[in-house]
Amino acid sequence: MILRALFSRQWLLATLLALAGGALCIRLGIWQLDRLEQRRAFNEHVEAMWAAKPLNLAGEPAEDLTTMEYRAAILSGTYDFENQIVLRNRYFQGEYGYNLLTPLLLDDGSAVLVDRGWIPADGNDSPAAWRRYDGPGPVDIQGQIRLGQARPDMGGVPDPTLAPGQSKLLFWNNINLERIGQQLPYPLMDVYVQPEVDPADTTPPIPYQPELELSEGPHLGYAVQWFTFASILVLGYPFYVRKELIKPSEGSGPLAPPQDIPSQGYLEE
């Protein structure tokens, strides 16, 4: 009876909406569980990279470097200040600026892009101004391996194309290593390096590394909420319809006849 009523003309539209809403909630719950698994896999990867010994990038790594993000790295080489670029929209203590990215030339003729850190935007609008941050001779660097970003995050700004007559792009929105490598006269590694951070260092360029929160986040709680909403819609809706069907209509049915009330006699005084 209840099944027939759910798909009757009176309740069909509400039934379809309840089923669609339940299916949507279930899909959102599954999506949150997928996000939870991705978060757990990310946490395991980061912990494994932090536990691994530092990798010498100046040698010839036998493994795929793109699978080693957040692993400690050491390297030695000479900065190529002529081909450095900057990353826009960086902030340090609320002040707008850039991150200075400089290729580090290795002995084998290749290079690794090094994110040397933040510099203020004021007074640094040209490559000539960036040369004030040049350092002497070969350097030894300790840092962590990072992956580039070919596409911006959602809502981010893509990198512009080269204007006619422009040989290289100097101001970037994303660390697109493939495109950056195309404007360099030597091979560029598929990863870049962020040097270790010294909290006492306040002289630009100031290195930066992200602070990672290795927790599972709220995904499990969100999944439980979506599955609860689905249960309410799919399981609770038929009970609501059943209650509406058995509820008597207002004013329906004959009124009960009044019962005779025995008269009360009065004794004469």
Buried (B, 14 or more C-beta within 10 A) or exposed (E): EEEEBBEEEEBEEEBEEBBEBBEBBBEBBEBBBEBBEEBBEBBEBBEEBEEEEBBEBBEEBEEEBEEBBBBBBBBBBBBBBEBBBBBBEBEBEEEEBBBBBBBBBBEEEBBBBBBBBBBBBEEBEEBEEBEEBEEEEEBEBEBBBBBBBEEEEEEEEEBEEEEEEEEEBBEBBBBBBEBBBEBBEBEBBBBBBBBEBEEEEEEBBBBBBEEEEEEEBEBBEBBEBBBEBBEBBBEEBBEEBBEEEEEEEEEEEEEEEEEEEEEEEEEEE
